[in-house]
Amino acid sequence: MNSRHPVRACLFDLDGTLADTAPDLAAALNRVRADHELPPMPLDVLRPMASHGARGLLGIGMQVSPDDARYNQLKNDFLAYYLGAIRVQTELFDGVRLLLEQLQRRAMPWGIVTNKLSTYTQPLVAQLPWPEPPACIVSGDTAERPKPAPDPLLYAAEALQIDPAECIYIGDDLRDIQSAKAAGMRSIAAAYGYCGPSSPNDWGADAIIHHPLDLLTLDLMF
């Protein structure tokens, strides 16, 4: 993966890329199901939809879409349960802390760009064991439009005062790759993440990694 532009910043998606949030998201969904006298669904069924937030999890767990009359109330219940237990089982993926330590040693700033609303991003990020705080945090309601639009990534690059062409973005969903391309950034698919129903091989990313530390083995100009 060669480019005439050196990499001067690494930007990451949050859910499914830096942090394994699926257990706590699934627990919130199963509390909603329990409210409706439905049995809990197994984590391995819910995990692939974890990056799609309330819409994805309620879709698979309650068979509703945003145009369903029940959707808003179910979404409110789900989000209330999630916010109340936002970091019970959530942890950084294996290798993430060491990766960020390596970036720190190389004086490489890193940031978070997520579609998670700031109401949920901020308390979660505050509770996770980062080796150093992220240089920027861009939530789903920070920029004018969320991913797959380029707005959040361009916002992050501006906050870091780094040319988007000198940033890379790592994410575990197709919209992450689409957002990076639209922003003029190089894109890395995190195949170890949730990935949803499609394969990272089909996303057109500049590179695919299967473990966070694989990032350090790519042919990038650190």
Phi, psi and omega in degrees: 000090183257152176203151176286346180267127173290154175274122181244353178202146176243126177247141186231143162293163183261290183291123177086357179237305174266318187236140175271088183269354187304319182300319181285326174295318179295322179298320178295318179297319181290335173291322175297316179299319180297324177300333182252022175057039176250146180288158179294149175262145182291149182300323184293338176280322184277332186308314183300339182262004186296327179288349182264007172061210185300317183300312181292317184288321177290330177297313182278329186269333182233001178057045178232153174238168184301341179269002177283142182298333182274349194299311186299318179293318178297319179297316179299318179296314181301312183292326177294317177297318182294314181298327181286345180215058192279339176220072174264310180244354182293132176220161170295143175298149176306128179097342183294314181299316179295320177301312182295326175297320179295319177298320179298317179297330180270009181057037181259109178295147177225152180215171181248130173230111187228155172274357175295133180295152185300332178304328182256327180297310188299310180293327179291312180300323181295335185262351183272149188274067177290148174291332172208156180294150175297149180288337174205152175229119178242117182263177183294342179247017180278308180269175184296320180230144177279174172301143018273005174296155180282349189309311183297322180289321176294323176299316180295316180299320179294320179297324179275350183058046179231137178302132178307327180293346179255015176246151168240151179234131183244126180207165186249021181220152179306320183295335176295316180291319178298318180295316180298314180298318180295332180272356182078024178257157171284145189241138179236123178272126178269091185289347177280351184274207188279317170067342178067206187280349183256169181260136176304335179296340184260003188272344182077026178291157177290333177202160178235134175241148182249000176203145181308320183290346176299337180303324183286347181265353181288155181281067180250155181265083178287000000 
